[in-house]
């Protein structure tokens, strides 16, 4: 089906955006988007003509080949896809072969490792609502993911452990969480950088930050429905827990994911500017420059409506 974006005028200067992002990359500041297969980005990041077959737009061709064009502008991408499964060795070979070697990947660790209890959702089948026996299983993670990524570790500067909001029945307190998390992090091999993203605001404190710091793991400064604004997280004592910084700007505080999807899809333009989050991201960039530390910042379409335009606004 031909997308509806064919007649749109270019929204911004691709070459200028690519140049600014590359300038930041040379200062070890990597900025990218969460995922990349969005037809709403035509005439911004993507060129419609590249994905036509016999004069018609091909969704299959777009999804298979658009990462190469993405890499012409962005130095890094956050792979959300790996949250839902352990990809096979053949998948990794195809993925890394579909983009130039300069493109870096931050990858989310599968929820098979980070879910304490599987949500009540149809996609979990018979496991929905039950405890996950693989929660924080370092051996499974190493065998099913880390070993497969070792041939590409030069292109994977970061792995992200995303922990959904724990209900009280699944995790009583931050102390219980840290008791499980600390030995797990301590068993991880040191050939990757690791970061932890939580969705329980009450966990943000000395026990949690201390656990990450002791293991050289970064806290992910995340914009999410129930989390404090990124700027407020940055002000917490000892919130910077590693020699590198990670941030994921995902949702406006108070907005549900489903609401953002229904309001913003197909993500063609900015619909709800978020000056607080933009300012916080600029502050993270300034801090990374000052400290001369690697920094990895990612923006999701669900934050304002169009991640590339948000990034353009932040770095300009």
DOSELO-261749 format. One record per residue (C-alpha): x, y, z; residue number from 1; chain. Coordinates in nm, 4 decimals. Last residue first. Example, Ala and Ser with C-alpha at 12.3 -4.5 7.8 and 13.67 -1.06 7.14 Angstrom:
REM DOSELO-261749
<r c1="1.3670" c2="-0.1060" c3="0.7140" pos="2" unit="A"/>
<r c1="1.2300" c2="-0.4500" c3="0.7800" pos="1" unit="A"/>
This chain:
REM DOSELO-261749
<r c1="1.9766" c2="2.2965" c3="1.7620" pos="316" unit="A"/>
<r c1="2.0521" c2="1.9661" c3="1.9351" pos="315" unit="A"/>
<r c1="1.7193" c2="1.9393" c3="2.1139" pos="314" unit="A"/>
<r c1="1.5000" c2="2.0653" c3="1.8289" pos="313" unit="A"/>
<r c1="1.6518" c2="1.8193" c3="1.5790" pos="312" unit="A"/>
<r c1="1.6091" c2="1.5399" c3="1.8297" pos="311" unit="A"/>
<r c1="1.2407" c2="1.6218" c3="1.8710" pos="310" unit="A"/>
<r c1="1.1984" c2="1.6408" c3="1.4938" pos="309" unit="A"/>
<r c1="1.3609" c2="1.2985" c3="1.4539" pos="308" unit="A"/>
<r c1="1.1395" c2="1.1489" c3="1.7303" pos="307" unit="A"/>
<r c1="0.8000" c2="1.2480" c3="1.5896" pos="306" unit="A"/>
<r c1="0.4860" c2="1.2697" c3="1.8043" pos="305" unit="A"/>
<r c1="0.6119" c2="1.4365" c3="2.1212" pos="304" unit="A"/>
<r c1="0.7251" c2="1.1537" c3="2.3522" pos="303" unit="A"/>
<r c1="0.5611" c2="0.8622" c3="2.1668" pos="302" unit="A"/>
<r c1="0.8022" c2="0.8901" c3="1.8750" pos="301" unit="A"/>
<r c1="1.0793" c2="0.7776" c3="2.1106" pos="300" unit="A"/>
<r c1="1.4056" c2="0.9590" c3="2.1788" pos="299" unit="A"/>
<r c1="1.7379" c2="0.7990" c3="2.2708" pos="298" unit="A"/>
<r c1="2.0469" c2="0.9410" c3="2.4381" pos="297" unit="A"/>
<r c1="2.3759" c2="0.7552" c3="2.4854" pos="296" unit="A"/>
<r c1="2.6602" c2="0.9422" c3="2.6552" pos="295" unit="A"/>
<r c1="3.0296" c2="0.8623" c3="2.6661" pos="294" unit="A"/>
<r c1="3.2227" c2="1.0763" c3="2.9157" pos="293" unit="A"/>
<r c1="3.4195" c2="1.3936" c3="2.8590" pos="292" unit="A"/>
<r c1="3.2934" c2="1.5240" c3="3.1936" pos="291" unit="A"/>
<r c1="3.2114" c2="1.8687" c3="3.0536" pos="290" unit="A"/>
<r c1="3.0879" c2="1.7388" c3="2.7192" pos="289" unit="A"/>
<r c1="2.8779" c2="1.4699" c3="2.8872" pos="288" unit="A"/>
<r c1="2.7347" c2="1.7307" c3="3.1236" pos="287" unit="A"/>
<r c1="2.6335" c2="1.9547" c3="2.8344" pos="286" unit="A"/>
<r c1="2.4653" c2="1.6640" c3="2.6567" pos="285" unit="A"/>
<r c1="2.2799" c2="1.5660" c3="2.9746" pos="284" unit="A"/>
<r c1="2.1675" c2="1.9272" c3="3.0162" pos="283" unit="A"/>
<r c1="2.0400" c2="1.9334" c3="2.6583" pos="282" unit="A"/>
<r c1="1.8422" c2="1.6175" c3="2.7329" pos="281" unit="A"/>
<r c1="1.6919" c2="1.7842" c3="3.0389" pos="280" unit="A"/>
<r c1="1.5911" c2="2.0908" c3="2.8374" pos="279" unit="A"/>
<r c1="1.4153" c2="1.8762" c3="2.5771" pos="278" unit="A"/>
<r c1="1.2375" c2="1.6885" c3="2.8559" pos="277" unit="A"/>
<r c1="1.1068" c2="2.0081" c3="3.0119" pos="276" unit="A"/>
<r c1="1.0195" c2="2.1640" c3="2.6737" pos="275" unit="A"/>
<r c1="0.7817" c2="1.8820" c3="2.5764" pos="274" unit="A"/>
<r c1="0.6245" c2="1.9705" c3="2.2432" pos="273" unit="A"/>
<r c1="0.2914" c2="1.7919" c3="2.1815" pos="272" unit="A"/>
<r c1="0.2160" c2="1.7208" c3="1.8159" pos="271" unit="A"/>
<r c1="0.5576" c2="1.7037" c3="1.6491" pos="270" unit="A"/>
<r c1="0.5199" c2="1.5529" c3="1.3034" pos="269" unit="A"/>
<r c1="0.4663" c2="1.2359" c3="1.1011" pos="268" unit="A"/>
<r c1="0.4354" c2="0.9837" c3="1.3820" pos="267" unit="A"/>
<r c1="0.1769" c2="0.7496" c3="1.2243" pos="266" unit="A"/>
<r c1="0.0564" c2="0.7545" c3="1.5011" pos="265" unit="A"/>
<r c1="0.0496" c2="1.0404" c3="1.7547" pos="264" unit="A"/>
<r c1="-0.2810" c2="1.0268" c3="1.9413" pos="263" unit="A"/>
<r c1="-0.3546" c2="0.6535" c3="1.9317" pos="262" unit="A"/>
<r c1="0.0049" c2="0.5642" c3="2.0154" pos="261" unit="A"/>
<r c1="0.0334" c2="0.8250" c3="2.2902" pos="260" unit="A"/>
<r c1="-0.2893" c2="0.7078" c3="2.4540" pos="259" unit="A"/>
<r c1="-0.1722" c2="0.3458" c3="2.4460" pos="258" unit="A"/>
<r c1="0.1522" c2="0.4421" c3="2.6194" pos="257" unit="A"/>
<r c1="-0.0291" c2="0.6210" c3="2.8996" pos="256" unit="A"/>
<r c1="0.0413" c2="0.9898" c3="2.9599" pos="255" unit="A"/>
<r c1="0.1075" c2="1.1089" c3="3.3166" pos="254" unit="A"/>
<r c1="0.4708" c2="1.2041" c3="3.2551" pos="253" unit="A"/>
<r c1="0.5299" c2="1.2537" c3="2.8839" pos="252" unit="A"/>
<r c1="0.6547" c2="0.9353" c3="2.7230" pos="251" unit="A"/>
<r c1="0.9760" c2="0.7771" c3="2.5946" pos="250" unit="A"/>
<r c1="1.2846" c2="0.9920" c3="2.6419" pos="249" unit="A"/>
<r c1="1.5495" c2="0.7260" c3="2.7049" pos="248" unit="A"/>
<r c1="1.8702" c2="0.8362" c3="2.8762" pos="247" unit="A"/>
<r c1="2.2079" c2="0.6732" c3="2.9309" pos="246" unit="A"/>
<r c1="2.5264" c2="0.8206" c3="3.0768" pos="245" unit="A"/>
<r c1="2.8807" c2="0.6867" c3="3.0976" pos="244" unit="A"/>
<r c1="3.1383" c2="0.6514" c3="3.3747" pos="243" unit="A"/>
<r c1="2.8745" c2="0.4937" c3="3.5966" pos="242" unit="A"/>
<r c1="2.6199" c2="0.5719" c3="3.8692" pos="241" unit="A"/>
<r c1="2.4938" c2="0.9195" c3="3.7899" pos="240" unit="A"/>
<r c1="2.1982" c2="0.9312" c3="4.0310" pos="239" unit="A"/>
<r c1="2.4329" c2="0.9915" c3="4.3276" pos="238" unit="A"/>
<r c1="2.1954" c2="1.2380" c3="4.4947" pos="237" unit="A"/>
<r c1="1.8802" c2="1.3052" c3="4.2885" pos="236" unit="A"/>
<r c1="1.9055" c2="1.6097" c3="4.0624" pos="235" unit="A"/>
<r c1="1.9277" c2="1.4056" c3="3.7422" pos="234" unit="A"/>
<r c1="1.6014" c2="1.2307" c3="3.8292" pos="233" unit="A"/>
<r c1="1.4323" c2="1.5717" c3="3.8510" pos="232" unit="A"/>
<r c1="1.5542" c2="1.6671" c3="3.5029" pos="231" unit="A"/>
<r c1="1.4365" c2="1.3344" c3="3.3644" pos="230" unit="A"/>
<r c1="1.0844" c2="1.4034" c3="3.4916" pos="229" unit="A"/>
<r c1="0.9740" c2="1.1755" c3="3.7737" pos="228" unit="A"/>
<r c1="0.8481" c2="0.8338" c3="3.6612" pos="227" unit="A"/>
<r c1="0.4851" c2="0.7277" c3="3.6357" pos="226" unit="A"/>
<r c1="0.4226" c2="0.7702" c3="3.2629" pos="225" unit="A"/>
<r c1="0.7822" c2="0.7547" c3="3.1441" pos="224" unit="A"/>
<r c1="1.0767" c2="0.9823" c3="3.0694" pos="223" unit="A"/>
<r c1="1.3839" c2="0.7773" c3="3.1504" pos="222" unit="A"/>
<r c1="1.7243" c2="0.8533" c3="3.2979" pos="221" unit="A"/>
<r c1="1.8710" c2="0.5054" c3="3.2603" pos="220" unit="A"/>
<r c1="2.0866" c2="0.4253" c3="3.5642" pos="219" unit="A"/>
<r c1="2.4307" c2="0.3191" c3="3.4515" pos="218" unit="A"/>
<r c1="2.6123" c2="0.0016" c3="3.5625" pos="217" unit="A"/>
<r c1="2.9644" c2="-0.0018" c3="3.7077" pos="216" unit="A"/>
<r c1="2.8720" c2="-0.2824" c3="3.9503" pos="215" unit="A"/>
<r c1="2.9138" c2="-0.0900" c3="4.2763" pos="214" unit="A"/>
<r c1="2.7508" c2="0.2112" c3="4.1116" pos="213" unit="A"/>
<r c1="2.4404" c2="0.0142" c3="4.0144" pos="212" unit="A"/>
<r c1="2.3936" c2="-0.1240" c3="4.3650" pos="211" unit="A"/>
<r c1="2.4537" c2="0.2191" c3="4.5183" pos="210" unit="A"/>
<r c1="2.1905" c2="0.3777" c3="4.2944" pos="209" unit="A"/>
<r c1="1.9302" c2="0.1230" c3="4.4058" pos="208" unit="A"/>
<r c1="2.0091" c2="0.1330" c3="4.7767" pos="207" unit="A"/>
<r c1="2.0598" c2="0.5117" c3="4.7827" pos="206" unit="A"/>
<r c1="1.7300" c2="0.6080" c3="4.6191" pos="205" unit="A"/>
<r c1="1.5041" c2="0.5826" c3="4.3166" pos="204" unit="A"/>
<r c1="1.3034" c2="0.2706" c3="4.4036" pos="203" unit="A"/>
<r c1="0.9894" c2="0.4738" c3="4.4854" pos="202" unit="A"/>
<r c1="0.9726" c2="0.5789" c3="4.1192" pos="201" unit="A"/>
<r c1="0.9035" c2="0.2193" c3="4.0111" pos="200" unit="A"/>
<r c1="0.9488" c2="0.2118" c3="3.6308" pos="199" unit="A"/>
<r c1="1.3133" c2="0.1047" c3="3.6239" pos="198" unit="A"/>
<r c1="1.5787" c2="0.1269" c3="3.3544" pos="197" unit="A"/>
<r c1="1.9132" c2="-0.0411" c3="3.4142" pos="196" unit="A"/>
<r c1="2.2284" c2="0.0049" c3="3.2075" pos="195" unit="A"/>
<r c1="2.5078" c2="-0.2269" c3="3.0946" pos="194" unit="A"/>
<r c1="2.8284" c2="-0.1711" c3="2.8980" pos="193" unit="A"/>
<r c1="2.9565" c2="-0.4869" c3="2.7307" pos="192" unit="A"/>
<r c1="3.2834" c2="-0.6872" c3="2.7497" pos="191" unit="A"/>
<r c1="3.2642" c2="-0.7096" c3="3.1300" pos="190" unit="A"/>
<r c1="3.0841" c2="-1.0413" c3="3.1616" pos="189" unit="A"/>
<r c1="2.7792" c2="-1.0324" c3="3.3921" pos="188" unit="A"/>
<r c1="2.8021" c2="-1.2157" c3="3.7244" pos="187" unit="A"/>
<r c1="2.8092" c2="-0.9025" c3="3.9411" pos="186" unit="A"/>
<r c1="2.4962" c2="-0.7705" c3="3.7739" pos="185" unit="A"/>
<r c1="2.3067" c2="-1.0807" c3="3.8859" pos="184" unit="A"/>
<r c1="2.4562" c2="-1.0670" c3="4.2356" pos="183" unit="A"/>
<r c1="2.3273" c2="-0.7084" c3="4.2781" pos="182" unit="A"/>
<r c1="1.9853" c2="-0.7457" c3="4.1165" pos="181" unit="A"/>
<r c1="1.8321" c2="-0.9986" c3="4.3552" pos="180" unit="A"/>
<r c1="1.9121" c2="-0.8191" c3="4.6808" pos="179" unit="A"/>
<r c1="1.8565" c2="-0.4878" c3="4.5005" pos="178" unit="A"/>
<r c1="1.4966" c2="-0.5794" c3="4.4199" pos="177" unit="A"/>
<r c1="1.4197" c2="-0.7000" c3="4.7717" pos="176" unit="A"/>
<r c1="1.5669" c2="-0.3794" c3="4.9139" pos="175" unit="A"/>
<r c1="1.3631" c2="-0.1746" c3="4.6666" pos="174" unit="A"/>
<r c1="1.0515" c2="-0.3267" c3="4.8217" pos="173" unit="A"/>
<r c1="0.7881" c2="-0.5994" c3="4.8024" pos="172" unit="A"/>
<r c1="0.8489" c2="-0.7124" c3="4.4458" pos="171" unit="A"/>
<r c1="0.5908" c2="-0.9273" c3="4.2632" pos="170" unit="A"/>
<r c1="0.2951" c2="-0.8797" c3="4.5013" pos="169" unit="A"/>
<r c1="0.3813" c2="-0.5099" c3="4.5345" pos="168" unit="A"/>
<r c1="0.3410" c2="-0.4578" c3="4.1605" pos="167" unit="A"/>
<r c1="0.6708" c2="-0.4137" c3="3.9770" pos="166" unit="A"/>
<r c1="0.6714" c2="-0.1421" c3="3.7116" pos="165" unit="A"/>
<r c1="0.8502" c2="-0.2804" c3="3.4072" pos="164" unit="A"/>
<r c1="1.2205" c2="-0.3519" c3="3.4303" pos="163" unit="A"/>
<r c1="1.4188" c2="-0.2558" c3="3.1210" pos="162" unit="A"/>
<r c1="1.7720" c2="-0.3939" c3="3.1225" pos="161" unit="A"/>
<r c1="1.9573" c2="-0.2005" c3="2.8522" pos="160" unit="A"/>
<r c1="2.2701" c2="-0.3173" c3="2.6688" pos="159" unit="A"/>
<r c1="2.5198" c2="-0.0639" c3="2.5385" pos="158" unit="A"/>
<r c1="2.8149" c2="-0.0153" c3="2.3039" pos="157" unit="A"/>
<r c1="2.6961" c2="-0.2794" c3="2.0571" pos="156" unit="A"/>
<r c1="2.8891" c2="-0.2257" c3="1.7332" pos="155" unit="A"/>
<r c1="3.2266" c2="-0.3415" c3="1.8653" pos="154" unit="A"/>
<r c1="3.0418" c2="-0.6274" c3="2.0347" pos="153" unit="A"/>
<r c1="2.9416" c2="-0.7739" c3="1.6981" pos="152" unit="A"/>
<r c1="3.1146" c2="-1.1146" c3="1.7171" pos="151" unit="A"/>
<r c1="3.0238" c2="-1.1215" c3="2.0906" pos="150" unit="A"/>
<r c1="2.6525" c2="-1.0767" c3="2.0250" pos="149" unit="A"/>
<r c1="2.5661" c2="-1.4465" c3="2.0093" pos="148" unit="A"/>
<r c1="2.7558" c2="-1.5090" c3="2.3333" pos="147" unit="A"/>
<r c1="2.5692" c2="-1.2264" c3="2.5024" pos="146" unit="A"/>
<r c1="2.2217" c2="-1.3357" c3="2.3997" pos="145" unit="A"/>
<r c1="2.1104" c2="-1.6938" c3="2.4648" pos="144" unit="A"/>
<r c1="2.4125" c2="-1.8306" c3="2.6509" pos="143" unit="A"/>
<r c1="2.4988" c2="-1.5204" c3="2.8535" pos="142" unit="A"/>
<r c1="2.1405" c2="-1.4304" c3="2.9329" pos="141" unit="A"/>
<r c1="2.0582" c2="-1.7886" c3="3.0316" pos="140" unit="A"/>
<r c1="2.3566" c2="-1.7983" c3="3.2669" pos="139" unit="A"/>
<r c1="2.2700" c2="-1.4612" c3="3.4207" pos="138" unit="A"/>
<r c1="1.9145" c2="-1.5660" c3="3.5116" pos="137" unit="A"/>
<r c1="1.7636" c2="-1.2416" c3="3.6391" pos="136" unit="A"/>
<r c1="1.4067" c2="-1.3763" c3="3.6098" pos="135" unit="A"/>
<r c1="1.4156" c2="-1.7095" c3="3.4252" pos="134" unit="A"/>
<r c1="1.1523" c2="-1.8773" c3="3.6456" pos="133" unit="A"/>
<r c1="0.9016" c2="-1.6055" c3="3.5570" pos="132" unit="A"/>
<r c1="0.6150" c2="-1.6040" c3="3.8075" pos="131" unit="A"/>
<r c1="0.2683" c2="-1.6514" c3="3.6622" pos="130" unit="A"/>
<r c1="0.0123" c2="-1.3965" c3="3.5471" pos="129" unit="A"/>
<r c1="0.0349" c2="-1.4927" c3="3.1817" pos="128" unit="A"/>
<r c1="0.2448" c2="-1.8099" c3="3.1392" pos="127" unit="A"/>
<r c1="-0.0308" c2="-2.0026" c3="2.9561" pos="126" unit="A"/>
<r c1="-0.0218" c2="-1.7565" c3="2.6687" pos="125" unit="A"/>
<r c1="0.2133" c2="-1.4645" c3="2.7159" pos="124" unit="A"/>
<r c1="0.0799" c2="-1.2889" c3="2.4053" pos="123" unit="A"/>
<r c1="-0.2709" c2="-1.2845" c3="2.5559" pos="122" unit="A"/>
<r c1="-0.1760" c2="-1.0450" c3="2.8348" pos="121" unit="A"/>
<r c1="-0.1932" c2="-1.0788" c3="3.2114" pos="120" unit="A"/>
<r c1="0.1647" c2="-0.9703" c3="3.2679" pos="119" unit="A"/>
<r c1="0.4444" c2="-1.2250" c3="3.3270" pos="118" unit="A"/>
<r c1="0.5962" c2="-1.2023" c3="3.6730" pos="117" unit="A"/>
<r c1="0.9511" c2="-1.1064" c3="3.7588" pos="116" unit="A"/>
<r c1="1.0027" c2="-0.9810" c3="3.4034" pos="115" unit="A"/>
<r c1="1.3665" c2="-0.8756" c3="3.3411" pos="114" unit="A"/>
<r c1="1.5329" c2="-1.1888" c3="3.1984" pos="113" unit="A"/>
<r c1="1.2570" c2="-1.3228" c3="2.9722" pos="112" unit="A"/>
<r c1="1.1963" c2="-0.9525" c3="2.9132" pos="111" unit="A"/>
<r c1="1.4719" c2="-0.9728" c3="2.6548" pos="110" unit="A"/>
<r c1="1.7668" c2="-0.7322" c3="2.6994" pos="109" unit="A"/>
<r c1="1.7171" c2="-0.4052" c3="2.5138" pos="108" unit="A"/>
<r c1="1.9840" c2="-0.3287" c3="2.2586" pos="107" unit="A"/>
<r c1="2.1882" c2="-0.0174" c3="2.1912" pos="106" unit="A"/>
<r c1="2.3193" c2="-0.0522" c3="1.8372" pos="105" unit="A"/>
<r c1="2.5942" c2="0.1448" c3="1.6614" pos="104" unit="A"/>
<r c1="2.5960" c2="0.2341" c3="1.2917" pos="103" unit="A"/>
<r c1="2.9495" c2="0.2727" c3="1.1545" pos="102" unit="A"/>
<r c1="2.9507" c2="-0.0820" c3="1.0178" pos="101" unit="A"/>
<r c1="2.6984" c2="0.0059" c3="0.7496" pos="100" unit="A"/>
<r c1="2.3483" c2="-0.1379" c3="0.7864" pos="99" unit="A"/>
<r c1="2.1716" c2="-0.4577" c3="0.6787" pos="98" unit="A"/>
<r c1="2.4599" c2="-0.6881" c3="0.7713" pos="97" unit="A"/>
<r c1="2.4157" c2="-0.6185" c3="1.1410" pos="96" unit="A"/>
<r c1="2.0525" c2="-0.7245" c3="1.1168" pos="95" unit="A"/>
<r c1="2.1081" c2="-1.0293" c3="0.8961" pos="94" unit="A"/>
<r c1="2.3853" c2="-1.1689" c3="1.1153" pos="93" unit="A"/>
<r c1="2.1809" c2="-1.0996" c3="1.4262" pos="92" unit="A"/>
<r c1="1.8803" c2="-1.2818" c3="1.2824" pos="91" unit="A"/>
<r c1="2.0897" c2="-1.5839" c3="1.1867" pos="90" unit="A"/>
<r c1="2.2145" c2="-1.6158" c3="1.5454" pos="89" unit="A"/>
<r c1="1.8565" c2="-1.6315" c3="1.6695" pos="88" unit="A"/>
<r c1="1.6838" c2="-1.3445" c3="1.8469" pos="87" unit="A"/>
<r c1="1.5997" c2="-1.3993" c3="2.2166" pos="86" unit="A"/>
<r c1="1.2497" c2="-1.2594" c3="2.2341" pos="85" unit="A"/>
<r c1="1.0312" c2="-0.9584" c3="2.3152" pos="84" unit="A"/>
<r c1="1.2876" c2="-0.7098" c3="2.4411" pos="83" unit="A"/>
<r c1="1.5033" c2="-0.7713" c3="2.1336" pos="82" unit="A"/>
<r c1="1.2683" c2="-0.5604" c3="1.9216" pos="81" unit="A"/>
<r c1="1.3408" c2="-0.2395" c3="2.1143" pos="80" unit="A"/>
<r c1="1.6670" c2="-0.1844" c3="1.9299" pos="79" unit="A"/>
<r c1="1.7956" c2="0.1621" c3="2.0157" pos="78" unit="A"/>
<r c1="1.9697" c2="0.3196" c3="1.7192" pos="77" unit="A"/>
<r c1="2.3094" c2="0.4849" c3="1.6846" pos="76" unit="A"/>
<r c1="2.5092" c2="0.7215" c3="1.4609" pos="75" unit="A"/>
<r c1="2.2018" c2="0.8773" c3="1.2952" pos="74" unit="A"/>
<r c1="2.1877" c2="1.0401" c3="0.9529" pos="73" unit="A"/>
<r c1="2.3169" c2="0.8017" c3="0.6851" pos="72" unit="A"/>
<r c1="2.2492" c2="0.5174" c3="0.9289" pos="71" unit="A"/>
<r c1="1.8732" c2="0.5635" c3="0.8822" pos="70" unit="A"/>
<r c1="1.9284" c2="0.5011" c3="0.5103" pos="69" unit="A"/>
<r c1="2.0866" c2="0.1630" c3="0.5852" pos="68" unit="A"/>
<r c1="1.8122" c2="0.0853" c3="0.8365" pos="67" unit="A"/>
<r c1="1.5518" c2="0.1348" c3="0.5626" pos="66" unit="A"/>
<r c1="1.6378" c2="-0.1884" c3="0.3793" pos="65" unit="A"/>
<r c1="1.4272" c2="-0.4761" c3="0.5103" pos="64" unit="A"/>
<r c1="1.1352" c2="-0.2723" c3="0.6424" pos="63" unit="A"/>
<r c1="1.1193" c2="-0.0599" c3="0.3276" pos="62" unit="A"/>
<r c1="1.1471" c2="-0.3572" c3="0.0948" pos="61" unit="A"/>
<r c1="0.8592" c2="-0.5312" c3="0.2690" pos="60" unit="A"/>
<r c1="0.6466" c2="-0.2166" c3="0.2709" pos="59" unit="A"/>
<r c1="0.6941" c2="-0.1830" c3="-0.1040" pos="58" unit="A"/>
<r c1="0.5919" c2="0.1503" c3="-0.2572" pos="57" unit="A"/>
<r c1="0.4898" c2="0.1177" c3="-0.6186" pos="56" unit="A"/>
<r c1="0.6788" c2="0.2059" c3="-0.9362" pos="55" unit="A"/>
<r c1="0.7813" c2="-0.1485" c3="-1.0210" pos="54" unit="A"/>
<r c1="0.9242" c2="-0.1792" c3="-0.6690" pos="53" unit="A"/>
<r c1="0.9529" c2="0.1415" c3="-0.4715" pos="52" unit="A"/>
<r c1="1.1550" c2="0.1680" c3="-0.1542" pos="51" unit="A"/>
<r c1="1.4325" c2="0.4054" c3="-0.2549" pos="50" unit="A"/>
<r c1="1.1824" c2="0.6427" c3="-0.4178" pos="49" unit="A"/>
<r c1="1.0216" c2="0.7191" c3="-0.0811" pos="48" unit="A"/>
<r c1="1.3306" c2="0.8780" c3="0.0709" pos="47" unit="A"/>
<r c1="1.3581" c2="0.8302" c3="0.4475" pos="46" unit="A"/>
<r c1="1.4704" c2="1.0478" c3="0.7356" pos="45" unit="A"/>
<r c1="1.2445" c2="1.3472" c3="0.6752" pos="44" unit="A"/>
<r c1="1.0598" c2="1.3119" c3="0.3459" pos="43" unit="A"/>
<r c1="0.9262" c2="0.9822" c3="0.4799" pos="42" unit="A"/>
<r c1="0.9426" c2="0.9612" c3="0.8592" pos="41" unit="A"/>
<r c1="0.5773" c2="0.8620" c3="0.9012" pos="40" unit="A"/>
<r c1="0.6669" c2="0.5316" c3="0.7365" pos="39" unit="A"/>
<r c1="0.8314" c2="0.4300" c3="1.0620" pos="38" unit="A"/>
<r c1="1.0717" c2="0.1358" c3="1.0844" pos="37" unit="A"/>
<r c1="1.3393" c2="0.2905" c3="1.3113" pos="36" unit="A"/>
<r c1="1.3390" c2="0.1716" c3="1.6725" pos="35" unit="A"/>
<r c1="1.3907" c2="0.4078" c3="1.9651" pos="34" unit="A"/>
<r c1="1.5777" c2="0.6965" c3="1.8104" pos="33" unit="A"/>
<r c1="1.9363" c2="0.8142" c3="1.8127" pos="32" unit="A"/>
<r c1="2.1917" c2="1.0320" c3="1.9885" pos="31" unit="A"/>
<r c1="2.5491" c2="0.9247" c3="2.0629" pos="30" unit="A"/>
<r c1="2.7687" c2="1.1679" c3="2.2530" pos="29" unit="A"/>
<r c1="3.1267" c2="1.0395" c3="2.2357" pos="28" unit="A"/>
<r c1="3.2581" c2="1.3884" c3="2.1409" pos="27" unit="A"/>
<r c1="3.3027" c2="1.2680" c3="1.7821" pos="26" unit="A"/>
<r c1="2.9432" c2="1.1504" c3="1.8049" pos="25" unit="A"/>
<r c1="2.8349" c2="1.5076" c3="1.8793" pos="24" unit="A"/>
<r c1="2.9850" c2="1.6280" c3="1.5527" pos="23" unit="A"/>
<r c1="2.8235" c2="1.3336" c3="1.3768" pos="22" unit="A"/>
<r c1="2.4845" c2="1.4333" c3="1.5130" pos="21" unit="A"/>
<r c1="2.5335" c2="1.7917" c3="1.3959" pos="20" unit="A"/>
<r c1="2.6398" c2="1.6799" c3="1.0479" pos="19" unit="A"/>
<r c1="2.3507" c2="1.4360" c3="1.0100" pos="18" unit="A"/>
<r c1="2.1030" c2="1.7062" c3="1.1120" pos="17" unit="A"/>
<r c1="2.2558" c2="1.9518" c3="0.8677" pos="16" unit="A"/>
<r c1="2.2449" c2="1.7008" c3="0.5838" pos="15" unit="A"/>
<r c1="1.8851" c2="1.6090" c3="0.6549" pos="14" unit="A"/>
<r c1="1.7671" c2="1.9706" c3="0.6471" pos="13" unit="A"/>
<r c1="1.4133" c2="1.9709" c3="0.7766" pos="12" unit="A"/>
<r c1="1.0555" c2="1.8878" c3="0.6978" pos="11" unit="A"/>
<r c1="1.0918" c2="1.8001" c3="0.3300" pos="10" unit="A"/>
<r c1="0.7632" c2="1.8768" c3="0.1539" pos="9" unit="A"/>
<r c1="0.4976" c2="1.6091" c3="0.1848" pos="8" unit="A"/>
<r c1="0.3524" c2="1.4665" c3="-0.1353" pos="7" unit="A"/>
<r c1="0.4477" c2="1.1027" c3="-0.0774" pos="6" unit="A"/>
<r c1="0.3359" c2="1.0846" c3="0.2863" pos="5" unit="A"/>
<r c1="0.0159" c2="0.8846" c3="0.2554" pos="4" unit="A"/>
<r c1="0.1951" c2="0.5549" c3="0.2156" pos="3" unit="A"/>
<r c1="0.1377" c2="0.3415" c3="-0.0958" pos="2" unit="A"/>
<r c1="0.0000" c2="0.0000" c3="0.0000" pos="1" unit="A"/>
